Amino acid sequence: MDELADGQTIDAIVGGPPCQAYSLVGRARDKNGMRGDERNYLYKYYGRFLKRYSPKVFVFENVLGLLTAEKGLYLRNMKAYFKRIGYELDHTILNARDFGVLQNRKRISIIGLEKGPH
């Protein structure tokens, strides 16, 4: 990504880690309910990009199962982490159908705005 940025400021980062660890289907298929799965912590790599590039805003997207995975523990932990590295947060649920996609596909989006003067 450094080569792509070519020294320029990054205004926004949009993305999210693989959803298997948070998804209801993934948890149902795994004998441990995805507890101990390393993918539960991939949001920390996302945070590394935020630290490195300090975008003004980010959008982190994932499946609705993130709300209930480990009774919301992973969501609480990632929000606390993103706040610690300098972002004000909000989250919302969006449905791709509402944006013209021919699919009923709900996702949680965490929106982070860099703290400080804008």
HELIX and SHEET records of a PDB file:
HELIX    1   1 ASP A    2  ALA A    5  1                                   4    
HELIX    2   2 LEU A   24  ARG A   29  1                                   6    
HELIX    3   3 GLU A   38  TYR A   41  5                                   4    
HELIX    4   4 TYR A   43  TYR A   53  1                                  11    
HELIX    5   5 LEU A   64  LEU A   67  5                                   4    
HELIX    6   6 ALA A   69  GLY A   72  5                                   4    
HELIX    7   7 LEU A   73  ARG A   84  1                                  12    
HELIX    8   8 ALA A   96  PHE A   99  5                                   4    
SHEET    1   A 4 ALA A  12  GLY A  15  0                                        
SHEET    2   A 4 VAL A  57  VAL A  63  1                                        
SHEET    3   A 4 LYS A 106  GLU A 114 -1                                        
SHEET    4   A 4 TYR A  87  ASN A  95 -1                                        
END                                                                             
